Amino acid sequence: MTQVRTRIAPSPTGDPHVGTAYIALFNRCFAHQHGGKFVLRIEDTDTQRSSKKSEQDILDALRWLGLTWDEGPGCEGECGPYRQSERTEIYKTHIQQLLANGTVFNCFCSAERLQQVRQRQMQEQQQTGYDGHCLKLTKEEITAKLDKRVDHVVRLKVPAEGECEFEDLLRGTVSIGWSQVDMQVLIKSDGRPTYHFANVVDDHLMQISHVIRGEEWINSTPKHLLLYQYFGWQEPVFCHMPLLRNPDKSKLSKRKNPTSIGYYQAMGYLPAALLNYLGMMGWTMPGGEEKFSLAEMTANFDITRVSLGGPVFDTKKLDWLNGKYIREDLDDAEFVKQFAQWAFNPEKLKRMVPLVKQRIERFSDVAALGGFFVSGVLELDAERFAHKNLDNATMLKLLQFSLWRLEQIDDWDRDDIEHGLQGLAESLQMKIRDFLYPLFVAISGQAVSTSVFDSIAILGIEMSRARLRHAMDVLGGISKKQAKVLEREFRKIC
C-alpha cells in the first residue's frame, strides 16, 4: 500500500483559526493511525494579505496545541519547499504543460467586460461565471496579444455538458453538474497561481494520498479532478469534513464566537483540553470517553465514524472539559507553574510594569489597577458606561468602529493602534477623551486606567476583540440591519 500522506495548508492571512486546528487534528490522526506522514504547507500566494507574522502565529499555535508535523517549515523533507511563495518556478513549468496540451487557455478579458457579463447574467437569472469569450480566439489572435503583452490570465477548460462524479470517504458518491463549474482562473495576470492550481500541483508533488478538508471545498473538487485528469495524474482520496458551527448552527465565525487559537491561549485554557475538545467535534471514542489524549485519539481513530451533522463549538462544554483537565491533570505544583507562566509571563510583565509602576504606591495596588491584564472577559454592566456626552447608540457605534479599525491593523503595534484610533476619532470629529471613554471601560472595566493604547497592544487582538464584543452585548448589541448601516458609514471614513 502507498504510504498515507495527509496535509494541512493554511493561508497566513489572519489569526490562527480553531477550524484550521480542527482539520489539522483529523489529518494528523488519520496519517499517524496508518503509519503515514502529516505535512504542513503554507499557502501564501496571496502576497497582499499574507504576512510572516501570521505564518509564525499559525506555526506557534499548532505547536502550542501539540499538532506537530512530519514535514513542513522547520521540518524539511524531500518534497519541499513547503511555502508556495518559494515554488513559483514549479507552477510556471506545470502551466506550460497544460497550455501545450490545450486543456487550459489564455483569457484577455478586462475586469470591466467580466463585470458586465456578470451583471447581465444576474439580470437574466443565469448561472454566473465566465462565458468562454476567449475560447473563440484564433492562434494568430492569441499570439498577437501575447506579443503585445496584453494583460491576461490562464483559465481552465471545463466540459459544457454532463456531470462530475467522485467518491468521498464520508459522503459516498457526489455528483456536480459541469454547468455549475466555472472556468477557473489558474494563473493570475501577475503570473502567480491561484489556490486551485497550486493546491493540485503541490498535493501531487508532495505525494498527498488523502485530501481531508472542510466541506466548503466540495464544489471545488470537480476543478481539481479536471487538473489531475489533464496532467494524467492519479487523484487522491477526497474526504470533506463537516464545518464547525455556532450554537445557533450557523457557520463558526469570529462575529459570533471567538475563533482565534490565540484567544483560548490568552484566556488560560490548557492546550490538551482544547485539542481534546476539537477531537470531540463530530467524532467519539469507541467507548464514549469524553476526556482523551492525542495519543489515545490517534490509536482509536476511524475517520468513517465522523458524523456529518455540523459539530457545535460550545464554549460552555469546553469550559467544563478544561476544568476537568485542571483538576485531574495538574497537581498543586504543576498548577502553580502553569498559572504563573500564563499570568506572569515575563514578556507580558515587561510591558505591563512601566504602565502600572507610575500609578501605585504599594504592591497591593497592582491588582486593582492592572488586574484586567490577567483577566478574561470582564464583568460589566450598562451603568458602568454612563457618560454625560455619549448615549447608548453612540457608544455602540464607537466600539464597533474601533473594533473594525483594529482589525485592519496588520502588524499589532502600539503606535499603529494609537494612530488608527486617533485617526478614527478625527474622522468622526470627536474629542479624543470622549471617543476613548467606552474603550477604557470595555478594555479595563474602568473609566480611568492605564493607557488604552498600551493596554490593547498588551492584551492582543484576540482578547481586545472579545472584550469589545462583550461590551457591545452589555450595551444591547447591534442588529444585522444596524450593522449594515454602520458598515457603510465606516467605509466612507476609513
C-alpha positions, 0 to 999 in steps of 0.5 A: 500500500502507498504510504498515507500522506495527509496535509494541512495548508493554511493561508497566513492571512489572519489569526490562527483559526480553531477550524484550521486546528480542527482539520489539522487534528483529523489529518494528523490522526488519520496519517499517524493511525496508518503509519503515514506522514502529516505535512504542513504547507503554507499557502501564501500566494496571496502576497497582499494579505499574507504576512510572516507574522501570521505564518509564525502565529499559525506555526506557534499555535499548532505547536502550542496545541501539540499538532506537530508535523512530519514535514513542513517549515522547520521540518524539511523533507524531500518534497519541499519547499513547503511555502508556495511563495518559494515554488513559483518556478514549479507552477510556471513549468506545470502551466506550460504543460497544460497550455501545450496540451490545450486543456487550459487557455489564455483569457484577455478579458478586462475586469470591466467586460467580466463585470458586465457579463456578470451583471447581465447574467444576474439580470437574466437569472443565469448561472454566473461565471465566465462565458468562454469569450476567449475560447473563440480566439484564433492562434494568430489572435492569441499570439498577437496579444501575447506579443503585445503583452496584453494583460491576461490570465490562464483559465481552465477548460471545463466540459459544457455538458454532463456531470462530475462524479467522485467518491468521498470517504464520508459522503459516498458518491457526489455528483456536480453538474459541469454547468455549475463549474466555472472556468477557473482562473489558474494563473493570475495576470501577475503570473502567480497561481491561484489556490486551485492550481497550486493546491493540485500541483503541490498535493501531487508533488508532495505525494498527498494520498488523502485530501481531508478538508472542510466541506466548503471545498466540495464544489471545488473538487470537480476543478481539481479532478479536471487538473489531475485528469489533464496532467494524467495524474492519479487523484487522491482520496477526497474526504470533506469534513463537516464545518464547525458551527455556532450554537445557533448552527450557523457557520463558526465565525469570529462575529459570533464566537471567538475563533482565534487559537490565540484567544483560548491561549490568552484566556488560560485554557490548557492546550490538551483540553482544547485539542481534546475538545476539537477531537470531540467535534463530530467524532467519539471514542469507541467507548464514549470517553469524553476526556482523551489524549492525542495519543489515545485519539490517534490509536482509536481513530476511524475517520468513517465514524465522523458524523456529518451533522455540523459539530457545535463549538460550545464554549460552555462544554469546553469550559467544563472539559478544561476544568476537568483537565485542571483538576485531574491533570495538574497537581498543586505544583504543576498548577502553580507553574502553569498559572504563573507562566500564563499570568506572569509571563515575563514578556507580558510583565515587561510591558505591563510594569512601566504602565502600572509602576507610575500609578501605585504606591504599594504592591497591593495596588497592582491588582486593582489597577492592572488586574484586567491584564490577567483577566478574561472577559470582564464583568460589566454592566450598562451603568458602568458606561454612563457618560454625560456626552455619549448615549447608548447608540453612540457608544455602540457605534464607537466600539464597533468602529474601533473594533473594525479599525483594529482589525485592519491593523496588520502588524499589532503595534502600539503606535499603529493602534494609537494612530488608527484610533486617533485617526478614527476619532478625527474622522468622526470629529470627536474629542479624543477623551470622549471617543476613548471613554467606552474603550477604557471601560470595555478594555479595563472595566474602568473609566480611568486606567492605564493607557488604552493604547498600551493596554490593547497592544498588551492584551492582543487582538484576540482578547481586545476583540472579545472584550469589545464584543462583550461590551457591545452585548452589555450595551444591547448589541447591534442588529444585522440591519444596524450593522449594515448601516454602520458598515457603510458609514465606516467605509466612507471614513476609513 
